[in-house]
Amino acid sequence: MKVIRLQQVMEMTGLGRSTVYKYVSENWFPKPIPLGGRSVGWLESEVDEWILDRIEERDTLGVVSV
């Protein structure tokens, strides 16, 4: 199990900081876990799963956002 920080989440997803937190608040992206102080991180496996879900959604529904 690996914890990744926001910068890595942004690199993996192509999302910006504000969008990541917006999606978290809308329960559409994995919630971060507290690491101490003001630091948070995400489980890499949950972010990977979220990405795979987006791919499956695209392939199943034919959804393409531009």
PyMOL commands that set and color helices and strands:
alter all, ss='L'
color gray80, all
select helices_A, chain A and resi 6-13+17-25+44-61
alter helices_A, ss='H'
color red, helices_A
select strands_A, chain A and resi 3-4+33-36+39-43
alter strands_A, ss='S'
color yellow, strands_A
deselect
rebuild
show_as cartoon
